[in-house]
Amino acid sequence: MTPRELAAKIDHTLLKPEADERAVVKLCAEAAIHGFATVCVHPCWVSLAAAELKGSGVLVGTVVGFPFGAQTTFSKGFEAKEAILRGALELDMVINVGMVKSGSQLFWDIVLQDMKAVVAEASAGGAGVKVILECCYLTEEEKRTSAEIVVEAGAQYVKTSTGFGPSGATVEDVHTLSEVVGGRCKVKAAGGIRDLNTTLAMLEAGASRIGTSAGISILEEAAQMGA
């Protein structure tokens, strides 16, 4: 895999609360130069990113229900619709962790409806959906059940983490999610991925996409290695 091929598997991410206009413009320029799959920015910067990346081949992604997933189904659906209208083509939505932890079928049904609401808006707007489980808070059984629901909802990816929890992606979680979905959707690893070795380990474990704010340094490592 060349550095360019590796870049095509990375979402170049900027979700710091203090990220300003200049930082978003810089992020987009880097993404266009290196050929990242997407940029992932806060919803308020989607229009700017779409304008900066027009014609580049790099997609604009944003977050829905971020970072805790505690918004209502209606709110998540509206967030998704507005993001698409502003130019987003990939949506990373956060699962309602509290309802997953509550455990009853009633709450599992609401978790599914959240996903379906976002997927419906995305499908209507030609966008894709990644569902963030925030695995650090979940038991093994909760991870597996959540991943099955992601498939049922029709999302394109199940994703490990927001990067704002107490821990991020692990090889074990990526392997588990990949095993559960079995090719019915893809896996995105995100949270704490800052170097080439970790990136390659996540891809080897079954991830198809990597979310990181360290994409440039990862590509620099890859270039130094010659592959």
VENKAMO-V79067 format. One line per field, one symbol per residue. burial: 1 if it has 24 or more other C-alpha atoms within 12 Angstrom, else 0. Layout:
burial=???
This chain:
burial=00110111111111100000001110111111011111111111111111011000011111111111101110011111111101111111111110111000000111111111111111100011111111111100011111111111111111111111100111111111110110001111111111110111111011111111111101100100000
